[in-house]
Amino acid sequence: MENLIFLEPRSTFDTMILGVSDKGLVYDQDALIEHWRKEFSDSATDEDEAHIMAVEWFEFNVLGAYYGEYTPIYSSKESLELVLEDL
């Protein structure tokens, strides 16, 4: 598929790709959120607050973004495993 849309920087986010669907790339949303939790963690921000900030960042800036027909899909590995078990 030449129309795939990748999250940038690819050197960071390509490792979080779970697979490819007919609609586009499928990213591990838990890994994405963990990435941003680490980004938001510092001496003034505790783990819980950093996690909340990461979830809000993901929901507003990533999940809420539309890039066209091949906008990436986001799923947790756990949810994907449950779907695959039902097949």
Backbone bond lengths (Angstrom), bond angles and torsions (degrees), N, CA, C in turn:
res aa  C-N    CA-C-N  psi(-1)  N-CA   C-N-CA  omega(-1)  CA-C   N-CA-C  phi
1 M - - - 1.461 - - 1.521 108.97 -
2 E 1.265 116.62 115.40 1.458 120.37 -178.90 1.518 112.85 -83.74
3 N 1.322 118.68 -12.67 1.461 122.15 -176.46 1.524 113.49 -93.40
4 L 1.321 118.10 8.82 1.457 120.85 -177.87 1.526 110.63 -61.32
5 I 1.311 115.20 142.51 1.462 121.49 178.07 1.524 107.34 -110.50
6 F 1.321 115.97 122.66 1.457 122.66 -178.55 1.528 110.24 -103.44
7 L 1.335 115.31 144.54 1.457 119.63 170.85 1.520 107.97 -74.20
8 E 1.302 116.04 143.89 1.463 121.91 -179.17 1.526 110.01 -112.47
9 P 1.306 119.13 145.65 1.456 127.41 0.35 1.525 110.60 -76.87
10 R 1.298 115.13 137.52 1.461 120.71 -177.82 1.520 111.49 -62.73
11 S 1.314 117.42 -31.00 1.470 120.16 179.50 1.527 111.34 -61.48
12 T 1.316 117.17 -24.80 1.462 122.19 177.39 1.525 111.52 -91.82
13 F 1.307 117.17 -46.48 1.459 121.07 -167.68 1.526 116.03 -94.00
14 D 1.318 119.15 -17.64 1.466 119.63 179.74 1.522 112.40 -61.43
15 T 1.322 117.78 -30.29 1.469 120.17 179.06 1.524 112.09 -69.85
16 M 1.325 117.21 -10.83 1.460 122.33 -178.28 1.527 112.56 -99.87
17 I 1.324 116.99 8.00 1.464 121.22 177.77 1.527 108.44 -79.77
18 L 1.332 115.18 126.08 1.463 120.87 178.04 1.526 111.56 -88.14
19 G 1.322 116.30 -28.52 1.457 119.79 -178.27 1.513 111.09 171.22
20 V 1.319 114.72 -169.04 1.454 121.94 -179.81 1.521 107.73 -128.33
21 S 1.319 116.45 133.71 1.458 121.48 175.07 1.515 108.40 -113.33
22 D 1.320 116.74 176.52 1.460 119.23 177.22 1.523 111.42 -69.22
23 K 1.321 117.34 -11.27 1.467 122.81 178.37 1.527 112.81 -97.28
24 G 1.331 117.49 -15.17 1.463 120.40 -179.63 1.514 112.28 142.95
25 L 1.325 115.51 -168.67 1.463 121.84 179.88 1.516 110.85 -70.66
26 V 1.321 116.27 147.53 1.456 122.63 176.29 1.525 107.21 -114.43
27 Y 1.326 115.41 119.03 1.464 121.72 -179.54 1.526 110.66 -103.45
28 D 1.324 115.98 150.42 1.462 123.65 176.22 1.528 108.46 -79.57
29 Q 1.323 115.79 104.50 1.465 118.93 -175.96 1.524 112.02 -65.72
30 D 1.322 117.73 -30.85 1.467 119.58 178.60 1.527 111.15 -66.66
31 A 1.332 116.63 -39.58 1.466 120.74 177.79 1.527 110.60 -67.02
32 L 1.328 116.74 -38.98 1.469 120.33 177.16 1.523 110.60 -61.92
33 I 1.320 116.03 -47.89 1.469 120.26 -179.65 1.529 110.40 -62.72
34 E 1.320 117.48 -40.21 1.470 120.94 177.78 1.530 110.56 -62.86
35 H 1.312 116.70 -39.44 1.471 120.75 177.31 1.530 109.93 -58.30
36 W 1.334 116.77 -49.69 1.461 119.16 -178.18 1.522 112.14 -72.18
37 R 1.345 118.17 -28.74 1.468 120.01 174.79 1.522 109.31 -59.46
38 K 1.321 116.24 -44.26 1.473 120.31 178.14 1.527 110.69 -64.59
39 E 1.325 116.62 -38.98 1.467 120.98 178.96 1.531 111.65 -62.91
40 F 1.334 116.61 -38.54 1.461 121.14 -177.34 1.523 113.30 -84.79
41 S 1.326 117.88 -13.21 1.464 121.29 -179.38 1.519 110.24 -75.63
42 D 1.305 115.03 130.56 1.460 121.31 172.89 1.519 108.16 -155.38
43 S 1.294 116.99 -174.84 1.471 120.30 -175.71 1.528 112.77 -64.71
44 A 1.325 118.00 -21.98 1.462 121.09 -179.30 1.535 112.88 -97.03
45 T 1.335 117.24 -5.29 1.459 121.12 -176.52 1.522 109.81 -124.49
46 D 1.343 116.60 120.09 1.460 118.47 179.84 1.530 110.06 -78.71
47 E 1.325 116.00 170.46 1.472 122.56 -175.35 1.531 112.33 -57.90
48 D 1.331 117.49 -44.59 1.465 120.33 -178.32 1.524 111.50 -64.41
49 E 1.306 116.38 -44.01 1.462 120.52 179.24 1.532 110.51 -65.05
50 A 1.323 116.78 -41.13 1.465 120.92 178.61 1.529 110.09 -63.49
51 H 1.332 117.29 -38.08 1.468 120.61 178.25 1.530 110.47 -64.90
52 I 1.307 117.12 -44.79 1.470 121.07 178.51 1.524 109.92 -60.71
53 M 1.313 117.29 -43.96 1.464 121.17 178.64 1.526 110.94 -62.13
54 A 1.334 116.83 -39.98 1.462 121.15 -179.59 1.527 111.23 -66.36
55 V 1.332 116.65 -41.70 1.470 120.54 178.13 1.525 109.83 -63.84
56 E 1.326 116.71 -45.03 1.463 119.83 178.45 1.527 111.36 -61.85
57 W 1.330 118.03 -41.25 1.467 122.32 178.07 1.534 109.98 -60.73
58 F 1.336 115.26 -47.92 1.460 120.25 179.84 1.524 110.88 -59.88
59 E 1.328 116.93 -50.32 1.471 120.50 -176.53 1.523 112.49 -62.45
60 F 1.321 117.49 -42.58 1.465 120.32 -175.22 1.528 112.45 -81.93
61 N 1.331 116.90 -47.36 1.469 120.89 -171.54 1.516 115.03 -91.70
62 V 1.322 117.61 -22.54 1.464 119.96 -175.95 1.525 110.33 -112.46
63 L 1.316 117.01 -60.82 1.457 121.35 -178.11 1.527 111.46 -61.37
64 G 1.319 116.47 -35.29 1.463 121.06 -178.14 1.514 114.62 -82.93
65 A 1.336 117.47 -3.69 1.471 120.77 -178.00 1.525 110.25 -86.31
66 Y 1.322 115.66 140.90 1.467 121.28 176.29 1.518 108.11 -124.47
67 Y 1.326 115.40 121.02 1.464 121.29 -177.41 1.526 112.54 -110.39
68 G 1.305 116.15 11.89 1.449 119.60 -178.71 1.518 111.04 111.90
69 E 1.314 114.37 -165.46 1.467 122.06 -173.49 1.524 113.77 -55.11
70 Y 1.313 118.65 -33.48 1.464 121.64 -176.04 1.526 112.97 -106.16
71 T 1.331 116.70 29.72 1.462 120.81 174.41 1.527 108.72 -54.50
72 P 1.322 118.25 133.37 1.467 120.13 -179.43 1.531 112.44 -57.09
73 I 1.309 113.63 155.35 1.459 123.27 177.75 1.524 106.54 -107.45
74 Y 1.315 116.99 147.26 1.466 121.33 -178.37 1.518 109.15 -124.56
75 S 1.321 115.53 132.62 1.455 121.48 -178.77 1.519 108.33 -149.09
76 S 1.321 115.65 152.04 1.460 118.10 172.53 1.520 107.72 -86.10
77 K 1.309 117.78 152.99 1.465 121.04 178.36 1.518 109.88 -59.67
78 E 1.333 116.59 -38.48 1.462 121.44 -179.26 1.531 110.60 -61.92
79 S 1.325 117.15 -46.47 1.465 120.42 178.86 1.514 111.44 -63.57
80 L 1.323 116.95 -41.38 1.455 121.53 179.69 1.514 110.79 -63.85
81 E 1.322 117.65 -41.11 1.473 121.59 178.16 1.511 110.84 -61.95
82 L 1.345 117.78 -40.07 1.454 121.15 178.50 1.529 111.62 -63.95
83 V 1.318 116.42 -40.94 1.463 120.66 178.15 1.520 110.16 -64.23
84 L 1.324 116.66 -44.37 1.461 120.39 -178.43 1.525 112.22 -66.78
85 E 1.328 117.38 -31.94 1.463 121.06 176.93 1.523 111.27 -64.00
86 D 1.326 117.22 -32.50 1.459 122.24 -177.90 1.523 112.93 -78.27
87 L 1.317 117.87 -10.60 1.474 120.48 -178.55 1.506 112.17 -77.48
